[in-house]
């Protein structure tokens, strides 16, 4: 019989506890209402007094360069390295425990499915501040990538210039030999024949030059970031 009475006693104790809890709430309803009002007021004040934060976004396409023998073009700068560099230079965290004031970059992520485009997000105290920061960042990246682009293109430009100078020298030699051959035809035909053989070698060199120029012109093609 003692076993059958224990659940009944437990239910009575639970009912008494709940009733006591409810009585306590009713007794202290004024204090609870005051606490609720203070918390609500603090939340509303924080929402209105906190300075607004504006976001701005931009997509940055990384320039590519294609060298002779490469199946696909390569980026002027690795996308992940560029992302890390931009966050270090313009991100919120300057050092451990040190934060940068607005504006700053909050995200520099690769666009989904595209390995050549970064999605940049900046925060600022005003919309213009965030947009201005992104504009400065894009211009800085363009300057850096233009330098890389020119460094890759310079050897090809130098090669083309050397080929043009060689071509001009051969053309002058051809003209000089032609004039000399015309003078030697009447006085020394054997010497004129030898000069004609030498002129033929120059003609062969001139005929091979266009292929060399064309091959060098396609050795490297690149475009800076936009």
C-alpha positions in Angstrom: 0.0 0.0 0.0 2.9 2.4 0.6 4.0 1.9 -3.1 0.6 3.0 -4.4 0.6 6.2 -2.3 4.0 7.6 -3.4 3.0 8.8 -6.9 0.0 10.6 -5.4 2.2 12.4 -2.9 4.7 13.4 -5.6 1.9 14.9 -7.7 0.6 16.9 -4.7 4.2 18.2 -4.1 4.6 19.2 -7.7 1.2 21.0 -7.6 2.2 22.8 -4.5 5.5 23.9 -6.0 3.9 25.3 -9.2 1.3 27.1 -7.2 4.0 28.6 -5.0 6.0 29.7 -8.1 2.9 31.3 -9.6 2.2 33.1 -6.4 5.7 34.4 -6.3 5.4 35.8 -9.9 2.1 37.5 -9.0 3.6 39.0 -5.8 6.6 40.4 -7.7 4.8 41.4 -10.9 5.7 45.1 -10.4 9.4 44.3 -10.2 9.2 42.0 -13.2 7.3 44.7 -15.2 10.0 47.3 -14.3 12.8 44.9 -15.4 11.0 44.2 -18.6 10.4 47.9 -19.3 14.1 48.8 -18.6 15.4 46.0 -20.9 13.0 47.0 -23.6 13.9 50.7 -23.3 17.6 49.9 -23.3 17.2 47.8 -26.5 15.3 50.5 -28.3 17.8 53.2 -27.2 20.7 51.0 -28.4 19.0 50.5 -31.8 18.4 54.2 -32.3 21.7 55.5 -30.8 24.1 53.0 -32.5 25.7 54.5 -35.6 24.4 52.9 -38.8 26.8 50.7 -40.8 26.6 50.7 -44.6 27.9 48.0 -46.9 29.2 48.2 -50.5 30.1 45.4 -52.9 32.2 45.1 -56.0 33.4 42.2 -58.2 37.1 42.3 -59.1 38.2 40.4 -62.2 41.9 39.2 -62.0 43.9 39.7 -65.2 45.3 36.7 -67.0 48.4 36.1 -69.1 49.1 33.3 -71.6 52.6 32.3 -72.6 53.7 30.2 -75.5 53.2 26.6 -74.8 50.6 27.1 -72.1 47.3 25.4 -72.7 45.4 27.8 -70.5 46.2 31.4 -69.4 47.4 31.9 -65.8 46.3 34.6 -63.4 48.5 37.7 -62.9 48.1 37.0 -59.1 46.7 34.0 -57.4 43.2 34.6 -56.3 43.6 33.3 -52.7 46.8 35.2 -52.2 45.2 38.4 -53.5 42.3 37.8 -51.1 44.6 37.4 -48.1 46.6 40.5 -49.2 43.6 42.7 -49.4 42.2 41.6 -46.1 45.6 42.3 -44.5 45.9 45.7 -46.0 42.3 46.9 -45.8 40.5 44.4 -43.4 39.1 45.2 -39.9 41.9 43.4 -38.0 45.2 45.3 -38.1 46.9 43.1 -35.5 45.8 40.9 -32.7 43.4 42.9 -30.5 43.7 46.0 -32.8 40.8 46.9 -34.9 40.6 49.3 -37.9 38.1 52.1 -37.9 35.5 52.3 -40.7 35.7 51.9 -43.6 37.3 48.5 -44.0 36.9 45.3 -46.1 34.9 42.6 -44.4 35.0 39.9 -47.1 37.2 39.1 -50.1 35.9 35.8 -51.4 36.0 33.9 -54.7 32.8 34.1 -56.7 31.2 30.6 -56.8 32.1 28.7 -59.9 34.5 31.4 -61.2 38.2 31.3 -60.2 39.1 34.7 -61.8 36.7 37.0 -59.9 36.8 38.2 -56.3 33.7 39.5 -54.5 34.7 42.4 -52.2 32.5 43.7 -49.4 33.3 46.8 -47.4 31.7 48.5 -44.4 31.6 52.2 -43.8 30.1 54.8 -41.5 28.4 56.2 -44.7 27.6 54.6 -48.0 30.1 56.9 -49.8 32.9 55.8 -47.4 32.4 52.1 -48.2 32.1 52.8 -52.0 35.2 55.0 -51.9 37.3 52.4 -50.2 36.4 49.8 -52.8 37.2 52.2 -55.6 40.6 52.8 -54.1 41.2 49.1 -53.6 40.3 48.3 -57.2 42.6 51.1 -58.5 45.5 49.8 -56.3 45.0 46.3 -57.7 44.9 47.6 -61.2 48.2 49.5 -60.7 49.9 46.4 -59.2 48.6 44.1 -62.0 49.5 46.6 -64.7 53.1 46.5 -63.4 53.0 42.7 -63.6 51.5 42.8 -67.1 54.2 45.2 -68.3 56.9 43.0 -66.8 55.6 40.0 -68.7 55.2 41.9 -71.9 58.6 43.8 -71.9 60.7 40.8 -73.0 58.4 40.3 -76.0 58.6 44.0 -76.9 62.4 43.9 -76.6 62.5 40.8 -78.8 60.3 42.5 -81.5 62.4 45.6 -81.4 65.5 43.6 -82.0 63.9 41.8 -84.9 62.9 45.1 -86.5 66.4 46.4 -86.1 67.8 43.3 -87.7 65.4 43.5 -90.5 66.3 47.2 -91.2 70.0 46.2 -91.2 69.4 43.4 -93.7 67.4 45.6 -96.0 70.2 48.2 -96.0 72.7 45.4 -96.8 70.5 44.2 -99.6 70.3 47.6 -101.1 74.0 48.2 -100.8 74.8 44.8 -102.4 72.3 45.4 -105.2 74.0 48.7 -106.1 77.4 47.1 -105.9 76.4 44.3 -108.1 75.1 46.7 -110.8 78.5 48.4 -110.8 80.5 45.1 -111.0 78.5 43.6 -113.8 80.4 45.5 -116.4 83.9 45.3 -114.9 84.0 42.0 -112.9 81.2 39.5 -113.7 82.7 36.9 -111.4 82.8 39.2 -108.4 79.3 40.3 -109.3 78.1 36.6 -109.2 79.7 36.1 -105.8 77.9 39.2 -104.6 74.6 37.9 -105.9 75.1 34.7 -103.9 75.6 36.8 -100.8 72.6 38.8 -101.6 70.5 35.6 -102.0 71.4 34.7 -98.4 70.2 38.1 -97.2 66.9 37.5 -99.1 66.5 34.2 -97.3 67.0 35.9 -94.0 64.5 38.5 -94.8 61.9 35.9 -95.9 62.3 34.1 -92.5 61.9 37.3 -90.5 58.1 37.6 -90.7 57.6 34.2 -89.2 59.9 35.0 -86.3 58.1 38.3 -85.7 54.7 36.6 -85.8 55.9 33.8 -83.4 57.3 36.3 -80.9 54.2 38.4 -81.1 52.1 35.4 -79.9 54.6 34.2 -77.3 52.8 36.1 -74.6 49.3 37.7 -74.5 48.0 39.3 -71.3 45.4 41.7 -69.9 45.6 43.7 -66.7 42.8 43.5 -64.1 39.5 45.3 -64.7 
